[in-house]
Amino acid sequence: MYFIKTKGTSKVPDFLQLRDENFLLVEQIKLTNLSPKLKVFYGEKTEMVIELIKNSEFDKIIEINI
């Protein structure tokens, strides 16, 4: 699964894009609401994935294989 953290503007919030191995968009989530959506994909490892995402830079592709 690939992640792209996108910086928002004053009117648009920050988002996280989830993309599959073919780089197709699977989900787009507000950064303020990560936990419930990521729990569907990662279950108990959600908190670890959220920490990796929060510590990453904006507009960089992150690959997380857990």
C-alpha positions in Angstrom: 0.0 0.0 0.0 1.3 3.5 -0.9 0.5 6.7 0.9 0.7 10.3 -0.2 0.3 13.0 2.5 -1.1 16.1 0.8 -0.9 19.6 2.4 -4.2 21.5 2.2 -5.0 25.2 2.0 -6.9 27.5 4.2 -10.2 26.1 2.8 -9.1 22.5 2.0 -7.9 20.2 4.8 -4.8 18.1 4.7 -5.4 14.7 3.2 -3.9 11.2 3.0 -4.3 9.2 -0.2 -4.1 5.4 -0.1 -3.1 3.8 -3.3 -2.8 0.1 -4.2 0.2 -1.7 -5.9 -1.1 -0.5 -9.3 -1.1 3.1 -7.8 -4.9 3.3 -8.1 -6.6 5.5 -5.6 -8.3 3.3 -2.9 -9.2 5.9 -0.3 -8.7 9.6 0.5 -8.8 10.5 4.2 -8.6 13.7 6.1 -5.5 13.7 8.3 -7.7 14.5 11.3 -9.7 11.3 10.9 -7.1 8.6 10.2 -7.8 6.0 12.8 -11.3 4.7 11.9 -10.5 4.5 8.2 -7.0 2.9 8.6 -8.4 0.4 11.1 -10.2 -1.3 8.2 -6.9 -1.9 6.4 -4.5 -2.5 9.3 -6.5 -3.6 12.4 -4.3 -3.7 15.5 -1.3 -2.2 13.7 -3.2 1.1 13.0 -1.4 3.2 15.6 2.0 2.2 14.3 1.0 3.1 10.7 -0.4 6.5 11.9 2.9 7.3 13.6 4.8 6.5 10.4 2.4 8.8 8.4 2.6 11.6 10.9 6.4 11.5 10.9 6.6 11.6 7.1 6.9 14.7 4.9 4.1 16.1 2.8 3.9 15.3 -1.0 6.3 12.2 -0.7 5.2 8.7 -1.6 5.4 6.4 1.4 5.3 2.6 1.0 4.1 0.6 4.0 4.0 -3.1 3.9 2.8 -4.6 7.1 
